[in-house]
Amino acid sequence: MKAVQISLNSIDKVKRFVNDITKFDFDFDLVSGRYVIDAKSIMGIFSLDLSKPIDLNIHVEDPAEEATVMETIKDYVI
């Protein structure tokens, strides 16, 4: 599992983020305080406080796939 902090501070950014990560078959979780939601759920994301950085947990084992994911989400990583 890989964990990074991301920022999703606009509606367009949330839409692009969900579209980018739904291309992958493994799980992504967003953690904000005590809340953990599926990062592929646009409605779930909008239930979080998007004014603060959010922790993204990427459940990937293969280093090559991890590198691909990190390249895809680089615009959101803080």
N, C-alpha and C positions, 0 to 999 in steps of 0.2 A: 504494500500500500504506500502511496505517495501522498503527502499532505502539503498544500500550498495555500497562501492567502490570496484572495481575489477581490476585485472591486466591481460591483454591478450597479453603478450609480445612475443609470438611465434606462428607460424602457427599451430603447433600441439595443443597448448593450445586453440586456437580459434576453431579448429575442435572438440576437446573434449567438450568444453563449449557448442557449438551449439547442439551436440548430447545429452548432459546431459539435457539441458532445453527443448528440443523439446518433451520430455516425458510428460511434463505438459500441461494442457489444457488452462491455463490462460496466460495473456500477460506479456511480459518482454520488457522493453525499455532500450536502452543504451543512455546516455546523455553525450556528449562531447562538451563543449562550447555551441554554439547555435544549434547544431545538435542533433536531436532525431531520433533514428532508431530502427527498430524491432530487438531485440536481437536474434531472431531465423533466421535472414537473414545473412548468412555467407558473402555474397557480401557486404551487408551494413556494417558489422563489419570491413571489410578490407578497407572501405572508410574513417574510422576514424584514428586519430593519436594514434597508439597503444603503443607508447613509454611512454605515460602518463597514470595514473590511470583513469578509466572511471566509471561514476556513473551508477549503475544498479537499475532501478525501477521495483519492482516485484508487479504486481497487483493481490494480493491474500488477501482474507478476513479471511479465516479459519486459526486459530493459529496452528492447527495440520499440515495442508498443508504447512504453512510457515516454520515450523520446518523441514519438509521433504526437502523443497527446500534449506534451509540454509545448511543442511547436505550434499546435493548433490553438492552445489557450493562452499563448504568450501575451496577447493584447489585454488580458484580464488580470494577469498576475501582478501583484504589487511587489 
